[in-house]
């Protein structure tokens, strides 16, 4: 187990991660510009997924952590 990771409490209270809501990932919208023809350019937004920084991709937090 890495040093920076806190151990899970087997019988203790666990809290659902309030940042990702238990989904383990967050969506980051990015804008892309697509050139359809030489005269026309259009932009669209696409989502990229990244691991939740709060829970580290576990979906829950060990113990009780009220959102602050």
PDB file with SEQRES, HELIX, SHEET and CRYST1 records, atoms N, CA, C and O in Angstrom:
SEQRES   1 A   68  UNK UNK UNK UNK UNK UNK UNK UNK UNK UNK UNK UNK UNK          
SEQRES   2 A   68  UNK UNK UNK UNK UNK UNK UNK UNK UNK UNK UNK UNK UNK          
SEQRES   3 A   68  UNK UNK UNK UNK UNK UNK UNK UNK UNK UNK UNK UNK UNK          
SEQRES   4 A   68  UNK UNK UNK UNK UNK UNK UNK UNK UNK UNK UNK UNK UNK          
SEQRES   5 A   68  UNK UNK UNK UNK UNK UNK UNK UNK UNK UNK UNK UNK UNK          
SEQRES   6 A   68  UNK UNK UNK                                                  
SHEET    1 AA1 2 UNK A  14  UNK A  16  0                                        
SHEET    2 AA1 2 UNK A  60  UNK A  62 -1                                        
SHEET    1 AA2 2 UNK A  25  UNK A  35  0                                        
SHEET    2 AA2 2 UNK A  41  UNK A  51 -1                                        
CRYST1    1.000    1.000    1.000  90.00  90.00  90.00 P 1           1          
ATOM      1  N   UNK A   1       0.855  -1.169   0.000  1.00  0.00           N  
ATOM      2  CA  UNK A   1       0.000   0.000   0.000  1.00  0.00           C  
ATOM      3  C   UNK A   1       0.905   1.236   0.000  1.00  0.00           C  
ATOM      4  O   UNK A   1       1.845   1.303   0.792  1.00  0.00           O  
ATOM      5  N   UNK A   2       0.642   2.205  -0.862  1.00  0.00           N  
ATOM      6  CA  UNK A   2       1.443   3.433  -0.882  1.00  0.00           C  
ATOM      7  C   UNK A   2       1.313   4.196   0.430  1.00  0.00           C  
ATOM      8  O   UNK A   2       0.312   4.075   1.135  1.00  0.00           O  
ATOM      9  N   UNK A   3       2.334   4.979   0.746  1.00  0.00           N  
ATOM     10  CA  UNK A   3       2.353   5.717   2.005  1.00  0.00           C  
ATOM     11  C   UNK A   3       1.287   6.791   2.085  1.00  0.00           C  
ATOM     12  O   UNK A   3       0.793   7.084   3.174  1.00  0.00           O  
ATOM     13  N   UNK A   4       0.913   7.396   0.939  1.00  0.00           N  
ATOM     14  CA  UNK A   4      -0.042   8.501   0.966  1.00  0.00           C  
ATOM     15  C   UNK A   4      -1.493   8.038   0.990  1.00  0.00           C  
ATOM     16  O   UNK A   4      -2.394   8.868   1.104  1.00  0.00           O  
ATOM     17  N   UNK A   5      -1.740   6.741   0.885  1.00  0.00           N  
ATOM     18  CA  UNK A   5      -3.113   6.233   0.857  1.00  0.00           C  
ATOM     19  C   UNK A   5      -3.516   5.782   2.255  1.00  0.00           C  
ATOM     20  O   UNK A   5      -2.791   5.023   2.898  1.00  0.00           O  
ATOM     21  N   UNK A   6      -4.663   6.243   2.723  1.00  0.00           N  
ATOM     22  CA  UNK A   6      -5.128   5.838   4.037  1.00  0.00           C  
ATOM     23  C   UNK A   6      -5.850   4.505   3.928  1.00  0.00           C  
ATOM     24  O   UNK A   6      -6.528   4.270   2.928  1.00  0.00           O  
ATOM     25  N   UNK A   7      -5.733   3.626   4.910  1.00  0.00           N  
ATOM     26  CA  UNK A   7      -6.373   2.310   4.828  1.00  0.00           C  
ATOM     27  C   UNK A   7      -7.890   2.432   4.939  1.00  0.00           C  
ATOM     28  O   UNK A   7      -8.406   3.328   5.607  1.00  0.00           O  
ATOM     29  N   UNK A   8      -8.595   1.514   4.271  1.00  0.00           N  
ATOM     30  CA  UNK A   8     -10.048   1.479   4.374  1.00  0.00           C  
ATOM     31  C   UNK A   8     -10.443   0.881   5.718  1.00  0.00           C  
ATOM     32  O   UNK A   8      -9.833  -0.083   6.181  1.00  0.00           O  
ATOM     33  N   UNK A   9     -11.449   1.449   6.331  1.00  0.00           N  
ATOM     34  CA  UNK A   9     -11.960   0.916   7.583  1.00  0.00           C  
ATOM     35  C   UNK A   9     -13.001  -0.143   7.251  1.00  0.00           C  
ATOM     36  O   UNK A   9     -14.049   0.167   6.685  1.00  0.00           O  
ATOM     37  N   UNK A  10     -12.717  -1.380   7.598  1.00  0.00           N  
ATOM     38  CA  UNK A  10     -13.589  -2.485   7.204  1.00  0.00           C  
ATOM     39  C   UNK A  10     -14.987  -2.345   7.806  1.00  0.00           C  
ATOM     40  O   UNK A  10     -15.980  -2.442   7.086  1.00  0.00           O  
ATOM     41  N   UNK A  11     -15.074  -2.119   9.112  1.00  0.00           N  
ATOM     42  CA  UNK A  11     -16.380  -2.042   9.739  1.00  0.00           C  
ATOM     43  C   UNK A  11     -16.810  -0.626  10.052  1.00  0.00           C  
ATOM     44  O   UNK A  11     -17.917  -0.400  10.541  1.00  0.00           O  
ATOM     45  N   UNK A  12     -15.945   0.323   9.774  1.00  0.00           N  
ATOM     46  CA  UNK A  12     -16.222   1.708  10.136  1.00  0.00           C  
ATOM     47  C   UNK A  12     -17.117   2.404   9.135  1.00  0.00           C  
ATOM     48  O   UNK A  12     -17.435   1.850   8.083  1.00  0.00           O  
ATOM     49  N   UNK A  13     -17.516   3.601   9.457  1.00  0.00           N  
ATOM     50  CA  UNK A  13     -18.366   4.358   8.529  1.00  0.00           C  
ATOM     51  C   UNK A  13     -17.562   4.864   7.335  1.00  0.00           C  
ATOM     52  O   UNK A  13     -16.459   5.386   7.497  1.00  0.00           O  
ATOM     53  N   UNK A  14     -18.102   4.713   6.176  1.00  0.00           N  
ATOM     54  CA  UNK A  14     -17.503   5.241   4.957  1.00  0.00           C  
ATOM     55  C   UNK A  14     -18.467   6.249   4.355  1.00  0.00           C  
ATOM     56  O   UNK A  14     -19.683   6.115   4.487  1.00  0.00           O  
ATOM     57  N   UNK A  15     -17.923   7.246   3.702  1.00  0.00           N  
ATOM     58  CA  UNK A  15     -18.737   8.284   3.086  1.00  0.00           C  
ATOM     59  C   UNK A  15     -18.603   8.195   1.572  1.00  0.00           C  
ATOM     60  O   UNK A  15     -17.509   7.986   1.047  1.00  0.00           O  
ATOM     61  N   UNK A  16     -19.713   8.354   0.881  1.00  0.00           N  
ATOM     62  CA  UNK A  16     -19.693   8.435  -0.571  1.00  0.00           C  
ATOM     63  C   UNK A  16     -18.933   9.693  -0.961  1.00  0.00           C  
ATOM     64  O   UNK A  16     -19.145  10.744  -0.358  1.00  0.00           O  
ATOM     65  N   UNK A  17     -18.067   9.615  -1.938  1.00  0.00           N  
ATOM     66  CA  UNK A  17     -17.283  10.774  -2.363  1.00  0.00           C  
ATOM     67  C   UNK A  17     -18.240  11.855  -2.867  1.00  0.00           C  
ATOM     68  O   UNK A  17     -19.029  11.621  -3.782  1.00  0.00           O  
ATOM     69  N   UNK A  18     -18.159  13.026  -2.266  1.00  0.00           N  
ATOM     70  CA  UNK A  18     -19.076  14.104  -2.631  1.00  0.00           C  
ATOM     71  C   UNK A  18     -18.617  14.852  -3.872  1.00  0.00           C  
ATOM     72  O   UNK A  18     -19.385  15.639  -4.426  1.00  0.00           O  
ATOM     73  N   UNK A  19     -17.389  14.633  -4.325  1.00  0.00           N  
ATOM     74  CA  UNK A  19     -16.902  15.302  -5.532  1.00  0.00           C  
ATOM     75  C   UNK A  19     -17.401  14.597  -6.792  1.00  0.00           C  
ATOM     76  O   UNK A  19     -17.912  15.245  -7.705  1.00  0.00           O  
ATOM     77  N   UNK A  20     -17.253  13.275  -6.842  1.00  0.00           N  
ATOM     78  CA  UNK A  20     -17.668  12.524  -8.035  1.00  0.00           C  
ATOM     79  C   UNK A  20     -19.002  11.813  -7.838  1.00  0.00           C  
ATOM     80  O   UNK A  20     -19.555  11.274  -8.797  1.00  0.00           O  
ATOM     81  N   UNK A  21     -19.530  11.801  -6.616  1.00  0.00           N  
ATOM     82  CA  UNK A  21     -20.801  11.137  -6.352  1.00  0.00           C  
ATOM     83  C   UNK A  21     -20.719   9.628  -6.454  1.00  0.00           C  
ATOM     84  O   UNK A  21     -21.739   8.976  -6.673  1.00  0.00           O  
ATOM     85  N   UNK A  22     -19.539   9.054  -6.301  1.00  0.00           N  
ATOM     86  CA  UNK A  22     -19.362   7.607  -6.383  1.00  0.00           C  
ATOM     87  C   UNK A  22     -19.071   7.098  -7.784  1.00  0.00           C  
ATOM     88  O   UNK A  22     -18.899   5.893  -7.966  1.00  0.00           O  
ATOM     89  N   UNK A  23     -19.011   7.972  -8.778  1.00  0.00           N  
ATOM     90  CA  UNK A  23     -18.761   7.546 -10.160  1.00  0.00           C  
ATOM     91  C   UNK A  23     -17.286   7.267 -10.436  1.00  0.00           C  
ATOM     92  O   UNK A  23     -16.956   6.647 -11.447  1.00  0.00           O  
ATOM     93  N   UNK A  24     -16.399   7.713  -9.557  1.00  0.00           N  
ATOM     94  CA  UNK A  24     -14.952   7.491  -9.621  1.00  0.00           C  
ATOM     95  C   UNK A  24     -14.254   8.340 -10.671  1.00  0.00           C  
ATOM     96  O   UNK A  24     -13.024   8.354 -10.723  1.00  0.00           O  
ATOM     97  N   UNK A  25     -14.995   9.043 -11.502  1.00  0.00           N  
ATOM     98  CA  UNK A  25     -14.394   9.876 -12.547  1.00  0.00           C  
ATOM     99  C   UNK A  25     -15.141  11.196 -12.647  1.00  0.00           C  
ATOM    100  O   UNK A  25     -16.308  11.291 -12.265  1.00  0.00           O  
ATOM    101  N   UNK A  26     -14.456  12.219 -13.165  1.00  0.00           N  
ATOM    102  CA  UNK A  26     -15.051  13.524 -13.405  1.00  0.00           C  
ATOM    103  C   UNK A  26     -14.951  13.847 -14.884  1.00  0.00           C  
ATOM    104  O   UNK A  26     -13.984  13.469 -15.546  1.00  0.00           O  
ATOM    105  N   UNK A  27     -15.935  14.536 -15.391  1.00  0.00           N  
ATOM    106  CA  UNK A  27     -15.952  14.944 -16.788  1.00  0.00           C  
ATOM    107  C   UNK A  27     -15.356  16.343 -16.911  1.00  0.00           C  
ATOM    108  O   UNK A  27     -15.734  17.256 -16.178  1.00  0.00           O  
ATOM    109  N   UNK A  28     -14.423  16.498 -17.843  1.00  0.00           N  
ATOM    110  CA  UNK A  28     -13.845  17.811 -18.133  1.00  0.00           C  
ATOM    111  C   UNK A  28     -14.191  18.177 -19.565  1.00  0.00           C  
ATOM    112  O   UNK A  28     -13.697  17.550 -20.502  1.00  0.00           O  
ATOM    113  N   UNK A  29     -15.041  19.191 -19.744  1.00  0.00           N  
ATOM    114  CA  UNK A  29     -15.384  19.579 -21.113  1.00  0.00           C  
ATOM    115  C   UNK A  29     -14.213  20.249 -21.809  1.00  0.00           C  
ATOM    116  O   UNK A  29     -13.505  21.056 -21.207  1.00  0.00           O  
ATOM    117  N   UNK A  30     -14.012  19.924 -23.044  1.00  0.00           N  
ATOM    118  CA  UNK A  30     -12.974  20.519 -23.880  1.00  0.00           C  
ATOM    119  C   UNK A  30     -13.635  21.004 -25.160  1.00  0.00           C  
ATOM    120  O   UNK A  30     -14.576  20.385 -25.656  1.00  0.00           O  
ATOM    121  N   UNK A  31     -13.141  22.112 -25.690  1.00  0.00           N  
ATOM    122  CA  UNK A  31     -13.683  22.616 -26.951  1.00  0.00           C  
ATOM    123  C   UNK A  31     -12.715  22.259 -28.079  1.00  0.00           C  
ATOM    124  O   UNK A  31     -11.501  22.418 -27.945  1.00  0.00           O  
ATOM    125  N   UNK A  32     -13.253  21.788 -29.157  1.00  0.00           N  
ATOM    126  CA  UNK A  32     -12.478  21.426 -30.326  1.00  0.00           C  
ATOM    127  C   UNK A  32     -12.996  22.205 -31.524  1.00  0.00           C  
ATOM    128  O   UNK A  32     -14.202  22.413 -31.657  1.00  0.00           O  
ATOM    129  N   UNK A  33     -12.107  22.629 -32.382  1.00  0.00           N  
ATOM    130  CA  UNK A  33     -12.482  23.316 -33.614  1.00  0.00           C  
ATOM    131  C   UNK A  33     -12.222  22.352 -34.764  1.00  0.00           C  
ATOM    132  O   UNK A  33     -11.116  21.841 -34.937  1.00  0.00           O  
ATOM    133  N   UNK A  34     -13.265  22.121 -35.536  1.00  0.00           N  
ATOM    134  CA  UNK A  34     -13.180  21.190 -36.657  1.00  0.00           C  
ATOM    135  C   UNK A  34     -13.385  21.978 -37.939  1.00  0.00           C  
ATOM    136  O   UNK A  34     -14.347  22.738 -38.055  1.00  0.00           O  
ATOM    137  N   UNK A  35     -12.489  21.801 -38.900  1.00  0.00           N  
ATOM    138  CA  UNK A  35     -12.633  22.477 -40.191  1.00  0.00           C  
ATOM    139  C   UNK A  35     -13.316  21.520 -41.149  1.00  0.00           C  
ATOM    140  O   UNK A  35     -12.701  20.577 -41.647  1.00  0.00           O  
ATOM    141  N   UNK A  36     -14.614  21.775 -41.408  1.00  0.00           N  
ATOM    142  CA  UNK A  36     -15.394  20.904 -42.275  1.00  0.00           C  
ATOM    143  C   UNK A  36     -15.038  21.117 -43.751  1.00  0.00           C  
ATOM    144  O   UNK A  36     -14.866  20.154 -44.498  1.00  0.00           O  
ATOM    145  N   UNK A  37     -14.931  22.374 -44.160  1.00  0.00           N  
ATOM    146  CA  UNK A  37     -14.508  22.710 -45.522  1.00  0.00           C  
ATOM    147  C   UNK A  37     -13.504  23.850 -45.419  1.00  0.00           C  
ATOM    148  O   UNK A  37     -13.167  24.285 -44.318  1.00  0.00           O  
ATOM    149  N   UNK A  38     -13.035  24.327 -46.542  1.00  0.00           N  
ATOM    150  CA  UNK A  38     -12.090  25.442 -46.524  1.00  0.00           C  
ATOM    151  C   UNK A  38     -12.753  26.734 -46.044  1.00  0.00           C  
ATOM    152  O   UNK A  38     -12.077  27.599 -45.487  1.00  0.00           O  
ATOM    153  N   UNK A  39     -14.063  26.876 -46.251  1.00  0.00           N  
ATOM    154  CA  UNK A  39     -14.778  28.100 -45.892  1.00  0.00           C  
ATOM    155  C   UNK A  39     -15.425  28.054 -44.510  1.00  0.00           C  
ATOM    156  O   UNK A  39     -15.730  29.098 -43.934  1.00  0.00           O  
ATOM    157  N   UNK A  40     -15.631  26.876 -43.986  1.00  0.00           N  
ATOM    158  CA  UNK A  40     -16.412  26.773 -42.752  1.00  0.00           C  
ATOM    159  C   UNK A  40     -15.627  26.043 -41.660  1.00  0.00           C  
ATOM    160  O   UNK A  40     -15.042  24.985 -41.894  1.00  0.00           O  
ATOM    161  N   UNK A  41     -15.629  26.631 -40.470  1.00  0.00           N  
ATOM    162  CA  UNK A  41     -15.089  25.971 -39.286  1.00  0.00           C  
ATOM    163  C   UNK A  41     -16.185  25.930 -38.237  1.00  0.00           C  
ATOM    164  O   UNK A  41     -16.974  26.867 -38.117  1.00  0.00           O  
ATOM    165  N   UNK A  42     -16.233  24.868 -37.494  1.00  0.00           N  
ATOM    166  CA  UNK A  42     -17.247  24.741 -36.456  1.00  0.00           C  
ATOM    167  C   UNK A  42     -16.583  24.267 -35.169  1.00  0.00           C  
ATOM    168  O   UNK A  42     -15.569  23.571 -35.203  1.00  0.00           O  
ATOM    169  N   UNK A  43     -17.151  24.643 -34.057  1.00  0.00           N  
ATOM    170  CA  UNK A  43     -16.624  24.214 -32.774  1.00  0.00           C  
ATOM    171  C   UNK A  43     -17.607  23.293 -32.084  1.00  0.00           C  
ATOM    172  O   UNK A  43     -18.819  23.441 -32.239  1.00  0.00           O  
ATOM    173  N   UNK A  44     -17.097  22.358 -31.333  1.00  0.00           N  
ATOM    174  CA  UNK A  44     -17.967  21.476 -30.572  1.00  0.00           C  
ATOM    175  C   UNK A  44     -17.293  21.159 -29.247  1.00  0.00           C  
ATOM    176  O   UNK A  44     -16.070  21.221 -29.122  1.00  0.00           O  
ATOM    177  N   UNK A  45     -18.098  20.825 -28.280  1.00  0.00           N  
ATOM    178  CA  UNK A  45     -17.587  20.494 -26.957  1.00  0.00           C  
ATOM    179  C   UNK A  45     -17.670  18.992 -26.764  1.00  0.00           C  
ATOM    180  O   UNK A  45     -18.710  18.377 -26.999  1.00  0.00           O  
ATOM    181  N   UNK A  46     -16.577  18.419 -26.341  1.00  0.00           N  
ATOM    182  CA  UNK A  46     -16.530  16.987 -26.045  1.00  0.00           C  
ATOM    183  C   UNK A  46     -16.023  16.827 -24.615  1.00  0.00           C  
ATOM    184  O   UNK A  46     -15.278  17.670 -24.115  1.00  0.00           O  
ATOM    185  N   UNK A  47     -16.421  15.765 -23.975  1.00  0.00           N  
ATOM    186  CA  UNK A  47     -16.006  15.534 -22.587  1.00  0.00           C  
ATOM    187  C   UNK A  47     -14.861  14.528 -22.547  1.00  0.00           C  
ATOM    188  O   UNK A  47     -14.863  13.524 -23.259  1.00  0.00           O  
ATOM    189  N   UNK A  48     -13.905  14.821 -21.713  1.00  0.00           N  
ATOM    190  CA  UNK A  48     -12.831  13.879 -21.426  1.00  0.00           C  
ATOM    191  C   UNK A  48     -12.963  13.490 -19.957  1.00  0.00           C  
ATOM    192  O   UNK A  48     -13.314  14.326 -19.125  1.00  0.00           O  
ATOM    193  N   UNK A  49     -12.689  12.249 -19.638  1.00  0.00           N  
ATOM    194  CA  UNK A  49     -12.824  11.761 -18.274  1.00  0.00           C  
ATOM    195  C   UNK A  49     -11.474  11.723 -17.597  1.00  0.00           C  
ATOM    196  O   UNK A  49     -10.469  11.377 -18.218  1.00  0.00           O  
ATOM    197  N   UNK A  50     -11.447  12.083 -16.308  1.00  0.00           N  
ATOM    198  CA  UNK A  50     -10.232  11.961 -15.505  1.00  0.00           C  
ATOM    199  C   UNK A  50     -10.605  11.380 -14.149  1.00  0.00           C  
ATOM    200  O   UNK A  50     -11.755  11.481 -13.720  1.00  0.00           O  
ATOM    201  N   UNK A  51      -9.647  10.781 -13.486  1.00  0.00           N  
ATOM    202  CA  UNK A  51      -9.871  10.174 -12.182  1.00  0.00           C  
ATOM    203  C   UNK A  51     -10.160  11.258 -11.146  1.00  0.00           C  
ATOM    204  O   UNK A  51      -9.541  12.321 -11.163  1.00  0.00           O  
ATOM    205  N   UNK A  52     -11.082  10.990 -10.265  1.00  0.00           N  
ATOM    206  CA  UNK A  52     -11.460  11.947  -9.225  1.00  0.00           C  
ATOM    207  C   UNK A  52     -10.277  12.199  -8.291  1.00  0.00           C  
ATOM    208  O   UNK A  52      -9.707  11.249  -7.755  1.00  0.00           O  
ATOM    209  N   UNK A  53      -9.898  13.466  -8.089  1.00  0.00           N  
ATOM    210  CA  UNK A  53      -8.763  13.743  -7.222  1.00  0.00           C  
ATOM    211  C   UNK A  53      -9.083  13.597  -5.733  1.00  0.00           C  
ATOM    212  O   UNK A  53      -8.174  13.418  -4.922  1.00  0.00           O  
ATOM    213  N   UNK A  54     -10.354  13.673  -5.368  1.00  0.00           N  
ATOM    214  CA  UNK A  54     -10.729  13.608  -3.956  1.00  0.00           C  
ATOM    215  C   UNK A  54     -10.611  12.190  -3.410  1.00  0.00           C  
ATOM    216  O   UNK A  54     -10.009  11.981  -2.357  1.00  0.00           O  
ATOM    217  N   UNK A  55     -11.174  11.221  -4.108  1.00  0.00           N  
ATOM    218  CA  UNK A  55     -11.176   9.840  -3.609  1.00  0.00           C  
ATOM    219  C   UNK A  55     -10.121   8.973  -4.278  1.00  0.00           C  
ATOM    220  O   UNK A  55      -9.929   7.827  -3.872  1.00  0.00           O  
ATOM    221  N   UNK A  56      -9.432   9.488  -5.292  1.00  0.00           N  
ATOM    222  CA  UNK A  56      -8.405   8.700  -5.979  1.00  0.00           C  
ATOM    223  C   UNK A  56      -8.969   7.583  -6.824  1.00  0.00           C  
ATOM    224  O   UNK A  56      -8.261   6.617  -7.108  1.00  0.00           O  
ATOM    225  N   UNK A  57     -10.219   7.683  -7.235  1.00  0.00           N  
ATOM    226  CA  UNK A  57     -10.834   6.669  -8.086  1.00  0.00           C  
ATOM    227  C   UNK A  57     -11.490   5.534  -7.316  1.00  0.00           C  
ATOM    228  O   UNK A  57     -11.866   4.527  -7.915  1.00  0.00           O  
ATOM    229  N   UNK A  58     -11.638   5.674  -5.991  1.00  0.00           N  
ATOM    230  CA  UNK A  58     -12.291   4.632  -5.195  1.00  0.00           C  
ATOM    231  C   UNK A  58     -13.803   4.802  -5.149  1.00  0.00           C  
ATOM    232  O   UNK A  58     -14.526   3.812  -5.031  1.00  0.00           O  
ATOM    233  N   UNK A  59     -14.293   6.022  -5.239  1.00  0.00           N  
ATOM    234  CA  UNK A  59     -15.730   6.279  -5.184  1.00  0.00           C  
ATOM    235  C   UNK A  59     -16.256   6.508  -3.789  1.00  0.00           C  
ATOM    236  O   UNK A  59     -17.412   6.898  -3.621  1.00  0.00           O  
ATOM    237  N   UNK A  60     -15.425   6.273  -2.773  1.00  0.00           N  
ATOM    238  CA  UNK A  60     -15.829   6.510  -1.393  1.00  0.00           C  
ATOM    239  C   UNK A  60     -14.637   7.017  -0.604  1.00  0.00           C  
ATOM    240  O   UNK A  60     -13.491   6.878  -1.033  1.00  0.00           O  
ATOM    241  N   UNK A  61     -14.908   7.597   0.536  1.00  0.00           N  
ATOM    242  CA  UNK A  61     -13.882   8.099   1.440  1.00  0.00           C  
ATOM    243  C   UNK A  61     -13.969   7.314   2.745  1.00  0.00           C  
ATOM    244  O   UNK A  61     -15.062   7.045   3.242  1.00  0.00           O  
ATOM    245  N   UNK A  62     -12.820   6.952   3.294  1.00  0.00           N  
ATOM    246  CA  UNK A  62     -12.798   6.228   4.559  1.00  0.00           C  
ATOM    247  C   UNK A  62     -13.154   7.175   5.691  1.00  0.00           C  
ATOM    248  O   UNK A  62     -12.624   8.284   5.772  1.00  0.00           O  
ATOM    249  N   UNK A  63     -14.041   6.743   6.554  1.00  0.00           N  
ATOM    250  CA  UNK A  63     -14.476   7.584   7.658  1.00  0.00           C  
ATOM    251  C   UNK A  63     -15.494   8.600   7.192  1.00  0.00           C  
ATOM    252  O   UNK A  63     -15.999   8.517   6.072  1.00  0.00           O  
ATOM    253  N   UNK A  64     -15.790   9.542   8.033  1.00  0.00           N  
ATOM    254  CA  UNK A  64     -16.748  10.592   7.704  1.00  0.00           C  
ATOM    255  C   UNK A  64     -15.997  11.867   7.390  1.00  0.00           C  
ATOM    256  O   UNK A  64     -15.251  12.371   8.229  1.00  0.00           O  
ATOM    257  N   UNK A  65     -16.184  12.391   6.202  1.00  0.00           N  
ATOM    258  CA  UNK A  65     -15.561  13.637   5.751  1.00  0.00           C  
ATOM    259  C   UNK A  65     -16.652  14.576   5.305  1.00  0.00           C  
ATOM    260  O   UNK A  65     -17.116  14.453   4.171  1.00  0.00           O  
ATOM    261  N   UNK A  66     -17.093  15.514   6.133  1.00  0.00           N  
ATOM    262  CA  UNK A  66     -18.131  16.429   5.679  1.00  0.00           C  
ATOM    263  C   UNK A  66     -17.596  17.353   4.587  1.00  0.00           C  
ATOM    264  O   UNK A  66     -16.448  17.790   4.670  1.00  0.00           O  
ATOM    265  N   UNK A  67     -18.396  17.660   3.572  1.00  0.00           N  
ATOM    266  CA  UNK A  67     -17.932  18.584   2.529  1.00  0.00           C  
ATOM    267  C   UNK A  67     -17.671  19.966   3.115  1.00  0.00           C  
ATOM    268  O   UNK A  67     -18.524  20.533   3.798  1.00  0.00           O  
ATOM    269  N   UNK A  68     -16.504  20.491   2.847  1.00  0.00           N  
ATOM    270  CA  UNK A  68     -16.156  21.805   3.392  1.00  0.00           C  
ATOM    271  C   UNK A  68     -15.862  22.790   2.279  1.00  0.00           C  
ATOM    272  O   UNK A  68     -15.550  23.950   2.548  1.00  0.00           O  
TER     273      UNK A  68                                                      
END                                                                             
